Amino acid sequence: MALSLLALVAAPLALCAGCVAEGPPTGTAGRDAESGDRGGPGPSSAPDEQASDPVLVEPFEDDFDRAELGPDWRALSPAWRIENGRLCARGAGNRGVWLRRTIPASARIEVTAIAQSEDGDLKVELWGDGASGATRATYDDATSYLAIFGGWRNQRHVLARRDEHATDRAEMLVDPRSDDPRQHPVAVGQPHRFTFERRDGRTLRWEVDGALLLEIVDDAPLRGAGHDHLGFNDWDAPVCFDDLRVEPLAPRGAPHRSPSRAN
């Protein structure tokens, strides 16, 4: 498997595509001892449950403006909840929440992400299996691409394939003194608009607030059965997500479809 890593920048950045893994996931080493059940297997869905998820053939939107998570979502931890019209979690231990839709290999995904602490750690899973979460402290066996904004206690932004500690991940180091706002740490309570797009089935682009942050080109792309779901994840920090839109990228000239709404 060949994975090309790109980060388009306007000025020289502290960028590393081959860094040594830090150890525990997006928390700190000390938290492993405090985390209790986070080092062991977490709750999971029935092996074939996600196989019956509806295929997403039109745009899907969810503003989370309700009291309960609802039938469109599969949560692997009770930490996931609706709070003030947002999807939120704290201390999920890398056991995420998956949208019960099968998404195509080419799609655009937009979501607003908000950190509720100085730790940052906003995490999205893209093209995963729709059912899996962490089974041990280090999340190195994901089924998805992992986008982490302000990870490792707000020290880096990462786009990785299946292993958030992988040495071939795309990465941008946080520098609060940088003139490039993309390198700034995640601010508490500040909404950030994430846009993920994979148009050719192999090039994954991640924009934050309209600016390209990271991009990977995967010669063995995650797609098809087992790699066709979207999810959100969290290790320890309090985080929230809002105003989700998922749009299949149809061929040019295809008729426009109105978005469906979450139940």
Backbone bond lengths (Angstrom), bond angles and torsions (degrees), N, CA, C in turn:
res aa  C-N    CA-C-N  psi(-1)  N-CA   C-N-CA  omega(-1)  CA-C   N-CA-C  phi
1 M - - - 1.457 - - 1.513 108.99 -
2 A 1.338 115.63 125.81 1.454 120.61 179.06 1.510 108.88 -108.88
3 L 1.317 116.29 129.31 1.450 121.51 -178.27 1.515 108.07 -125.43
4 S 1.331 115.76 119.49 1.456 120.75 177.24 1.512 108.54 -96.71
5 L 1.326 116.89 139.45 1.450 122.29 -176.69 1.509 109.49 -119.98
6 L 1.341 115.72 132.58 1.443 120.57 -179.46 1.515 109.52 -135.00
7 A 1.304 117.13 143.94 1.465 121.62 167.69 1.518 106.16 -138.04
8 L 1.331 117.66 112.59 1.448 121.53 -178.84 1.511 108.22 -83.71
9 V 1.327 116.83 126.62 1.454 120.52 -172.83 1.517 110.14 -132.16
10 A 1.318 114.66 155.08 1.459 120.19 177.78 1.516 111.47 -93.83
11 A 1.327 116.66 -18.29 1.467 121.67 179.89 1.507 107.49 -148.51
12 P 1.352 118.54 163.06 1.462 119.47 179.95 1.515 110.76 -57.45
13 L 1.348 115.84 134.01 1.449 122.22 -177.18 1.508 109.69 -124.41
14 A 1.333 115.67 160.33 1.464 121.43 171.38 1.510 106.51 -80.96
15 L 1.324 116.97 87.42 1.456 123.38 -174.04 1.503 109.30 -117.24
16 C 1.341 115.84 134.12 1.455 119.79 -178.87 1.500 109.03 -138.07
17 A 1.325 118.03 121.92 1.458 122.11 177.03 1.515 110.42 -105.97
18 G 1.314 118.98 7.34 1.451 120.12 -179.22 1.511 111.64 -145.28
19 C 1.345 116.50 44.55 1.455 119.92 -176.21 1.517 111.08 -81.32
20 V 1.316 115.67 155.65 1.453 121.23 177.35 1.521 108.26 -74.66
21 A 1.323 117.19 138.99 1.457 121.26 -179.31 1.514 110.53 -61.83
22 E 1.329 115.66 144.97 1.453 120.97 -174.44 1.525 113.31 -85.88
23 G 1.307 118.37 -11.91 1.459 119.88 -175.61 1.500 110.71 113.75
24 P 1.361 118.55 -116.77 1.454 120.29 -176.65 1.514 111.19 -61.79
25 P 1.339 118.09 170.41 1.455 120.14 -177.71 1.521 111.98 -63.43
26 T 1.323 117.99 -137.81 1.446 119.28 -172.39 1.512 112.29 -84.72
27 G 1.301 118.86 18.32 1.450 123.48 170.06 1.517 108.67 -100.68
28 T 1.335 117.89 -144.72 1.448 121.94 177.09 1.504 109.50 -127.64
29 A 1.339 116.02 165.90 1.453 119.82 -177.36 1.516 111.70 -59.04
30 G 1.320 117.55 -37.41 1.444 120.24 -178.26 1.500 113.40 -64.85
31 R 1.322 116.71 -24.05 1.443 119.21 -177.05 1.518 112.70 -75.55
32 D 1.326 118.55 -22.21 1.450 119.35 178.29 1.516 111.00 -58.26
33 A 1.326 116.43 -43.49 1.453 119.42 -178.59 1.515 111.28 -67.83
34 E 1.341 116.78 -26.60 1.452 120.63 -178.13 1.514 113.09 -87.61
35 S 1.328 117.01 -12.74 1.458 119.67 -165.22 1.515 114.02 -83.77
36 G 1.303 119.42 -9.25 1.456 120.46 176.64 1.503 112.33 62.51
37 D 1.341 116.45 -112.30 1.452 120.90 -173.43 1.509 113.71 -72.94
38 R 1.350 119.46 -2.69 1.466 119.64 -177.09 1.518 112.03 -67.27
39 G 1.308 118.67 -20.97 1.447 119.47 179.95 1.510 113.50 -82.89
40 G 1.309 118.50 -9.59 1.453 121.32 -177.82 1.508 111.80 -111.52
41 P 1.333 117.29 178.02 1.448 120.68 -178.33 1.515 111.63 -60.63
42 G 1.291 116.06 140.87 1.451 121.31 177.18 1.507 110.44 -102.93
43 P 1.332 117.46 176.62 1.447 121.29 178.51 1.517 110.19 -63.70
44 S 1.288 117.50 146.85 1.463 121.11 179.34 1.514 109.07 -141.90
45 S 1.318 115.87 163.59 1.441 121.07 179.30 1.520 109.97 -82.24
46 A 1.333 115.65 164.75 1.457 119.68 173.41 1.514 108.50 -57.56
47 P 1.356 118.29 143.14 1.464 121.05 -171.03 1.517 114.80 -51.44
48 D 1.330 118.14 -36.78 1.456 120.05 -174.73 1.519 112.67 -108.58
49 E 1.330 117.03 9.96 1.463 119.25 -176.80 1.513 111.93 -59.43
50 Q 1.344 116.57 -43.20 1.456 119.63 -176.40 1.519 112.35 -70.13
51 A 1.331 117.92 -17.51 1.459 120.66 -179.82 1.522 112.03 -64.61
52 S 1.330 116.79 -22.37 1.462 120.62 -179.74 1.527 112.83 -93.33
53 D 1.332 117.54 3.67 1.463 119.78 179.41 1.524 110.45 -64.94
54 P 1.339 117.88 139.58 1.466 120.31 -179.36 1.528 111.79 -61.24
55 V 1.309 115.73 145.24 1.457 121.61 175.60 1.530 108.89 -76.66
56 L 1.304 116.39 131.40 1.452 121.23 -179.68 1.524 108.77 -82.45
57 V 1.321 116.25 109.41 1.469 121.24 -177.72 1.525 111.68 -114.58
58 E 1.331 116.88 -4.54 1.452 121.74 177.13 1.528 108.13 -140.82
59 P 1.312 117.75 162.56 1.465 119.10 -179.48 1.523 111.90 -57.20
60 F 1.327 114.50 141.19 1.468 122.03 179.67 1.517 108.32 -120.31
61 E 1.331 117.49 136.43 1.455 122.20 179.27 1.520 110.43 -131.27
62 D 1.336 115.63 146.71 1.456 121.03 175.38 1.529 107.88 -146.28
63 D 1.348 116.06 120.75 1.464 120.16 177.79 1.527 111.78 -101.69
64 F 1.333 117.41 0.55 1.463 123.98 175.63 1.532 112.64 56.90
65 D 1.299 116.17 27.21 1.465 121.17 -178.57 1.532 109.48 -88.53
66 R 1.332 115.56 72.07 1.459 122.36 -178.33 1.521 108.35 -162.22
67 A 1.315 116.49 -179.59 1.467 120.39 -176.19 1.517 113.39 -92.41
68 E 1.327 117.47 -31.58 1.462 121.36 -175.15 1.527 110.72 -118.14
69 L 1.342 115.23 159.10 1.462 120.31 -179.27 1.521 111.70 -60.61
70 G 1.328 117.26 -44.22 1.458 121.12 174.27 1.518 113.80 92.35
71 P 1.341 116.54 169.77 1.469 121.88 -173.21 1.514 115.32 -73.88
72 D 1.318 118.16 -8.84 1.468 119.98 -179.40 1.521 112.74 -81.60
73 W 1.345 117.33 -2.87 1.459 120.43 -174.21 1.522 111.83 -128.12
74 R 1.321 115.48 145.04 1.470 123.53 178.49 1.530 107.41 -117.69
75 A 1.324 117.29 105.51 1.465 122.28 -178.03 1.524 109.83 -96.49
76 L 1.326 116.10 132.76 1.463 121.39 178.95 1.524 112.21 -93.87
77 S 1.332 116.65 -6.18 1.456 121.39 179.56 1.524 108.96 -140.86
78 P 1.337 117.70 143.75 1.465 119.53 175.92 1.521 112.98 -69.11
79 A 1.330 117.21 -4.79 1.469 119.85 178.08 1.522 112.36 -65.81
80 W 1.326 117.70 -23.18 1.459 121.15 -177.12 1.522 110.10 -79.86
81 R 1.341 115.88 131.50 1.452 120.83 -175.76 1.536 109.49 -156.23
82 I 1.324 115.80 164.52 1.455 121.58 171.14 1.524 107.75 -92.85
83 E 1.337 115.81 128.79 1.456 121.37 -177.65 1.520 109.13 -139.81
84 N 1.317 116.76 113.65 1.473 121.84 178.88 1.527 111.88 54.43
85 G 1.333 115.96 43.69 1.457 120.55 176.60 1.510 114.91 73.31
86 R 1.337 117.00 22.67 1.461 121.72 177.55 1.521 109.24 -134.43
87 L 1.322 116.27 155.69 1.464 122.41 172.52 1.525 107.50 -88.50
88 C 1.339 117.24 118.36 1.462 120.85 -171.73 1.526 111.37 -131.63
89 A 1.323 114.86 159.45 1.463 121.16 174.46 1.507 109.32 -157.86
90 R 1.319 114.40 157.76 1.460 122.02 169.44 1.524 107.84 -149.59
91 G 1.333 116.07 130.42 1.458 120.05 178.06 1.513 114.36 70.55
92 A 1.331 117.88 34.95 1.468 120.69 179.35 1.524 112.20 -75.53
93 G 1.329 118.65 -11.82 1.460 121.16 176.50 1.512 114.11 62.39
94 N 1.343 116.82 36.73 1.471 122.72 -179.08 1.526 112.24 62.29
95 R 1.322 115.79 30.72 1.465 121.05 169.55 1.524 106.08 -114.04
96 G 1.310 114.43 103.51 1.456 121.51 -165.06 1.505 115.01 -88.60
97 V 1.319 113.84 -162.11 1.457 122.79 176.88 1.525 107.28 -132.00
98 W 1.328 116.65 131.82 1.462 122.80 -173.26 1.522 110.71 -114.10
99 L 1.323 116.06 139.76 1.455 121.99 172.19 1.526 108.89 -73.10
100 R 1.318 116.78 131.29 1.462 121.66 -179.41 1.533 110.00 -82.91
101 R 1.296 114.96 59.90 1.462 122.54 174.28 1.523 107.92 -141.71
102 T 1.305 116.36 142.69 1.459 122.43 172.21 1.524 107.65 -89.92
103 I 1.328 116.52 120.49 1.461 119.44 -176.35 1.533 109.73 -103.63
104 P 1.324 116.76 148.38 1.468 119.98 -179.02 1.521 111.78 -73.68
105 A 1.321 115.37 168.67 1.466 120.54 -178.93 1.519 112.16 -64.79
106 S 1.325 117.15 -29.63 1.461 121.75 177.84 1.518 108.46 -111.63
107 A 1.334 115.52 117.45 1.462 120.27 -176.99 1.520 109.71 -159.00
108 R 1.325 115.04 160.69 1.458 121.95 172.41 1.529 107.39 -116.31
109 I 1.326 116.18 130.43 1.457 122.58 -177.89 1.519 107.83 -123.32
110 E 1.320 116.83 124.16 1.459 122.41 178.88 1.518 109.04 -123.23
111 V 1.325 117.16 138.00 1.460 121.62 178.52 1.524 109.05 -157.08
112 T 1.312 116.04 147.58 1.457 121.74 173.55 1.522 108.71 -94.38
113 A 1.331 116.89 130.56 1.465 122.34 -177.55 1.526 109.24 -121.49
114 I 1.344 115.52 137.67 1.459 121.03 -176.49 1.525 109.46 -133.57
115 A 1.321 117.39 122.75 1.462 121.89 174.15 1.523 108.79 -83.75
116 Q 1.331 115.97 137.71 1.460 120.85 -179.39 1.527 112.28 -105.75
117 S 1.329 116.59 7.83 1.458 120.50 176.36 1.521 108.76 -150.13
118 E 1.336 116.50 169.69 1.462 120.85 179.60 1.516 112.40 -69.92
119 D 1.336 118.32 -9.52 1.461 121.20 177.71 1.524 112.81 -72.35
120 G 1.331 117.96 -16.83 1.467 119.54 -178.72 1.514 111.11 67.54
121 D 1.356 115.85 -116.78 1.466 123.23 170.85 1.526 113.74 65.46
122 L 1.321 116.17 55.08 1.461 122.41 176.55 1.522 108.72 -93.08
123 K 1.337 116.53 120.11 1.470 120.04 -169.25 1.529 111.10 -127.85
124 V 1.347 115.41 131.44 1.458 123.06 177.27 1.519 108.45 -124.51
125 E 1.338 116.67 138.79 1.467 122.19 175.10 1.523 108.95 -108.51
126 L 1.329 116.41 129.86 1.457 123.07 -173.21 1.521 110.33 -123.58
127 W 1.314 115.51 129.21 1.462 122.70 179.44 1.540 111.42 57.53
128 G 1.340 114.56 52.69 1.459 121.59 173.51 1.514 111.44 -101.89
129 D 1.334 116.59 -169.99 1.470 119.38 -174.19 1.523 113.95 -88.06
130 G 1.331 118.12 -6.99 1.448 120.46 176.28 1.512 114.76 80.92
131 A 1.324 118.13 7.44 1.466 119.76 -175.65 1.518 113.79 -143.98
132 S 1.327 118.46 -19.82 1.466 121.09 -169.95 1.524 112.36 -94.95
133 G 1.340 114.39 152.19 1.452 122.62 171.01 1.509 109.18 -141.23
134 A 1.310 116.83 -173.50 1.461 121.10 -178.09 1.522 110.81 -65.84
135 T 1.314 115.93 141.65 1.458 122.12 175.69 1.521 111.56 -114.10
136 R 1.339 116.43 -2.03 1.461 121.52 176.59 1.525 107.80 -154.39
137 A 1.322 116.37 177.57 1.458 120.18 -172.34 1.520 112.71 -61.36
138 T 1.322 118.14 -42.60 1.461 121.84 -179.78 1.521 109.82 -90.57
139 Y 1.321 116.86 122.50 1.464 121.16 -176.86 1.525 109.09 -88.30
140 D 1.338 114.70 77.83 1.457 120.68 -178.06 1.518 112.47 -112.07
141 D 1.342 116.53 12.95 1.456 120.04 -178.09 1.525 111.41 -131.23
142 A 1.330 116.45 35.49 1.458 120.50 177.07 1.523 110.30 -66.53
143 T 1.313 116.19 161.04 1.463 121.20 177.36 1.521 111.43 -101.48
144 S 1.321 117.14 6.60 1.458 122.14 -167.88 1.526 111.95 -129.76
145 Y 1.327 114.57 176.59 1.460 120.99 159.81 1.530 107.10 -80.85
146 L 1.323 116.89 143.06 1.458 121.93 -178.00 1.523 109.51 -119.03
147 A 1.321 116.18 121.83 1.461 122.05 174.66 1.525 107.62 -107.16
148 I 1.332 116.95 122.33 1.457 122.13 -176.14 1.522 108.38 -127.30
149 F 1.318 116.11 117.30 1.456 122.66 -177.34 1.528 108.23 -107.13
150 G 1.335 115.75 115.51 1.457 120.19 -177.03 1.513 112.82 73.98
151 G 1.326 116.30 36.92 1.463 120.84 -179.20 1.518 112.82 -75.38
152 W 1.318 115.10 170.32 1.457 121.99 178.35 1.536 110.43 54.56
153 R 1.333 113.49 52.41 1.464 121.98 -179.41 1.521 111.53 58.96
154 N 1.343 114.35 46.80 1.464 122.24 172.36 1.518 112.73 67.75
155 Q 1.339 116.67 37.65 1.458 120.71 -179.29 1.525 114.17 -107.85
156 R 1.348 117.99 -17.05 1.464 118.85 -175.37 1.522 110.76 -160.40
157 H 1.341 114.35 155.07 1.458 122.94 172.24 1.529 107.04 -110.16
158 V 1.323 116.84 133.42 1.463 120.70 -169.74 1.523 110.63 -135.87
159 L 1.316 116.35 140.77 1.458 123.45 168.92 1.524 107.01 -127.69
160 A 1.337 116.96 114.01 1.461 121.60 -170.86 1.515 111.01 -129.78
161 R 1.314 114.65 158.71 1.462 122.19 176.93 1.538 109.25 -105.16
162 R 1.318 117.23 103.79 1.459 126.98 171.87 1.526 115.02 71.76
163 D 1.305 119.68 -24.71 1.463 122.11 -178.30 1.523 108.29 -132.94
164 E 1.349 116.53 112.42 1.462 119.27 -176.53 1.527 113.09 -66.99
165 H 1.340 117.30 -13.90 1.465 121.49 177.26 1.527 112.81 -101.86
166 A 1.314 118.45 6.35 1.466 121.80 -173.89 1.526 111.60 -57.22
167 T 1.324 116.24 143.09 1.460 120.57 -179.95 1.528 112.75 -73.29
168 D 1.333 117.00 -13.83 1.463 119.63 179.68 1.526 112.14 -105.09
169 R 1.312 117.03 18.31 1.456 119.93 178.79 1.531 110.13 -71.60
170 A 1.321 116.45 156.30 1.462 121.39 170.84 1.519 107.60 -86.91
171 E 1.322 116.60 139.17 1.456 120.31 -171.04 1.520 111.58 -150.61
172 M 1.309 115.55 143.44 1.455 122.31 171.04 1.533 107.78 -129.77
173 L 1.323 116.35 124.96 1.453 120.41 -179.34 1.523 110.83 -78.86
174 V 1.322 115.87 142.78 1.463 121.89 178.55 1.528 109.62 -78.38
175 D 1.327 115.13 135.98 1.462 121.21 176.94 1.528 107.68 -143.91
176 P 1.325 118.35 103.33 1.469 120.30 -177.11 1.522 113.59 -63.50
177 R 1.340 118.15 -15.75 1.461 121.51 -179.62 1.521 112.52 -91.45
178 S 1.314 117.51 -4.10 1.462 121.02 -175.78 1.526 111.69 -69.79
179 D 1.342 114.58 148.24 1.458 120.39 173.64 1.523 111.69 -78.22
180 D 1.323 117.17 -12.15 1.462 121.99 179.65 1.525 108.42 -92.04
181 P 1.331 118.36 114.89 1.468 120.30 -177.01 1.526 113.62 -61.73
182 R 1.341 116.88 -19.73 1.463 119.06 179.22 1.523 112.50 -67.93
183 Q 1.311 116.84 -20.68 1.459 121.00 179.65 1.517 113.37 -91.27
184 H 1.309 117.32 -3.13 1.449 119.44 -177.02 1.525 110.76 -73.25
185 P 1.316 118.83 151.94 1.462 120.78 176.05 1.523 111.04 -66.74
186 V 1.311 115.84 156.83 1.455 121.23 177.38 1.530 108.51 -69.85
187 A 1.330 116.37 128.92 1.464 121.23 -179.57 1.527 110.44 -90.20
188 V 1.311 116.07 141.52 1.460 121.27 179.95 1.527 110.07 -61.78
189 G 1.336 115.74 126.93 1.450 121.40 175.18 1.510 115.92 81.51
190 Q 1.322 118.43 -3.24 1.467 120.63 -178.07 1.519 110.37 -86.17
191 P 1.333 118.62 121.53 1.466 120.35 177.74 1.530 110.58 -71.38
192 H 1.319 115.68 134.84 1.464 122.01 174.41 1.527 107.99 -121.26
193 R 1.322 115.96 132.48 1.459 120.59 179.62 1.521 109.09 -94.22
194 F 1.330 116.24 113.63 1.465 122.56 177.08 1.524 108.89 -92.75
195 T 1.322 115.99 137.63 1.466 121.98 170.92 1.521 108.28 -130.28
196 F 1.312 115.68 120.81 1.461 122.53 175.57 1.518 107.82 -112.07
197 E 1.320 115.63 136.34 1.466 118.79 -179.91 1.515 110.13 -142.33
198 R 1.313 114.61 130.60 1.466 121.15 170.44 1.518 106.09 -129.20
199 R 1.321 115.15 108.40 1.457 121.04 -171.82 1.523 112.06 -101.00
200 D 1.325 117.13 -30.81 1.467 120.22 -177.40 1.520 112.32 -105.97
201 G 1.326 117.74 6.85 1.457 120.82 179.07 1.511 114.42 85.95
202 R 1.342 118.13 -5.34 1.466 119.49 -176.98 1.527 114.32 -139.51
203 T 1.337 118.72 -20.70 1.455 122.18 -179.76 1.528 109.08 -101.93
204 L 1.320 116.33 115.22 1.459 121.94 -179.18 1.526 109.24 -106.12
205 R 1.332 116.40 119.86 1.462 123.38 179.51 1.524 109.33 -109.12
206 W 1.328 116.16 141.39 1.457 122.09 177.77 1.516 108.77 -127.23
207 E 1.324 116.00 115.21 1.447 122.88 175.08 1.519 109.75 -106.85
208 V 1.322 116.30 144.01 1.460 122.82 174.80 1.521 107.81 -124.50
209 D 1.323 115.77 119.92 1.466 121.82 -179.36 1.521 111.52 54.06
210 G 1.331 115.98 39.48 1.454 121.97 174.49 1.506 116.19 85.85
211 A 1.330 118.61 -2.44 1.472 122.10 -179.64 1.522 109.74 -113.40
212 L 1.324 116.87 135.33 1.453 121.01 178.45 1.519 110.44 -64.34
213 L 1.317 116.36 125.73 1.466 121.14 179.63 1.521 110.67 -100.41
214 L 1.337 117.26 -57.70 1.462 121.81 -178.08 1.522 109.62 -144.29
215 E 1.325 114.68 157.07 1.465 121.32 179.78 1.521 108.46 -148.16
216 I 1.322 116.73 139.49 1.460 120.83 173.10 1.528 109.50 -128.72
217 V 1.317 114.84 147.20 1.465 122.24 173.86 1.523 106.65 -116.81
218 D 1.310 116.53 116.56 1.458 122.74 -173.59 1.525 109.45 -109.20
219 D 1.335 116.75 115.76 1.455 120.60 179.73 1.522 113.00 -77.81
220 A 1.325 116.97 -10.08 1.466 121.88 172.76 1.532 106.70 -128.33
221 P 1.325 117.10 68.19 1.469 120.92 -167.79 1.526 113.36 -65.69
222 L 1.332 114.37 149.84 1.459 121.64 174.57 1.517 107.77 -78.95
223 R 1.316 116.77 112.12 1.463 121.64 179.68 1.516 109.03 -163.02
224 G 1.332 116.00 161.72 1.456 120.95 -178.07 1.522 111.43 84.01
225 A 1.322 115.79 -169.64 1.461 121.58 -176.48 1.526 110.60 -55.03
226 G 1.320 116.48 129.90 1.451 121.97 -177.49 1.515 113.90 91.30
227 H 1.341 116.21 -12.01 1.465 121.42 178.73 1.524 108.58 -140.47
228 D 1.324 116.20 59.04 1.464 120.14 -172.27 1.525 112.74 -147.06
229 H 1.348 116.42 30.66 1.456 120.34 179.60 1.526 110.93 -134.85
230 L 1.327 114.50 159.42 1.455 123.88 176.67 1.521 109.56 -113.75
231 G 1.327 116.31 139.74 1.459 119.36 176.68 1.512 112.18 -148.86
232 F 1.330 115.16 168.50 1.462 122.69 172.70 1.521 108.21 -118.68
233 N 1.327 116.00 151.29 1.452 118.81 -177.13 1.522 110.29 -140.13
234 D 1.339 114.27 169.02 1.459 121.11 -177.38 1.522 108.13 -161.59
235 W 1.321 115.63 140.10 1.461 120.00 175.09 1.529 109.76 -95.04
236 D 1.320 116.78 -68.56 1.459 120.08 -174.81 1.517 112.68 -136.55
237 A 1.316 117.49 -33.56 1.462 121.49 -173.39 1.529 111.16 -71.27
238 P 1.327 117.65 149.33 1.466 120.43 174.53 1.533 110.32 -74.38
239 V 1.333 116.21 126.73 1.462 122.02 -176.68 1.525 109.61 -138.94
240 C 1.322 115.89 157.72 1.463 121.26 176.41 1.526 110.08 -140.61
241 F 1.342 115.22 153.73 1.458 122.69 177.41 1.529 108.86 -133.44
242 D 1.328 115.71 150.65 1.464 119.50 -175.74 1.524 109.69 -155.25
243 D 1.335 114.25 161.71 1.470 123.12 170.92 1.530 111.86 51.17
244 L 1.308 114.80 59.78 1.469 121.38 178.46 1.530 110.84 -80.43
245 R 1.309 114.93 139.84 1.471 121.51 170.56 1.520 107.94 -139.79
246 V 1.322 116.04 128.14 1.461 122.46 176.87 1.520 107.49 -121.90
247 E 1.319 115.57 124.86 1.469 119.88 -175.68 1.520 110.76 -128.24
248 P 1.333 117.26 118.26 1.472 118.51 171.82 1.519 109.30 -63.41
249 L 1.319 116.34 140.22 1.455 120.45 179.86 1.521 108.97 -94.06
250 A 1.320 114.59 100.63 1.458 121.29 -177.78 1.523 110.07 -82.37
251 P 1.336 117.21 160.60 1.468 120.17 176.53 1.522 110.53 -58.75
252 R 1.309 116.26 153.30 1.454 121.09 179.56 1.514 110.19 -58.85
253 G 1.331 115.23 135.98 1.453 119.19 179.49 1.513 113.26 93.06
254 A 1.343 118.24 -6.94 1.459 120.15 177.54 1.525 109.20 -69.12
255 P 1.332 118.02 149.00 1.471 120.35 -178.33 1.520 111.87 -65.75
256 H 1.330 116.65 146.06 1.469 121.84 177.92 1.512 109.82 -72.15
257 R 1.342 116.59 139.72 1.458 122.19 175.96 1.515 109.71 -115.17
258 S 1.341 117.05 139.26 1.445 121.22 174.85 1.507 109.72 -73.93
259 P 1.356 118.37 145.91 1.464 120.39 -176.98 1.515 112.24 -69.69
260 S 1.345 116.47 145.16 1.452 120.89 168.85 1.506 108.15 -83.14
261 R 1.319 117.36 165.04 1.454 122.27 -176.92 1.518 109.90 -117.23
262 A 1.346 115.29 151.29 1.460 120.09 176.78 1.523 110.22 -68.05
263 N 1.326 115.10 151.13 1.464 120.83 176.85 1.519 110.43 -93.63
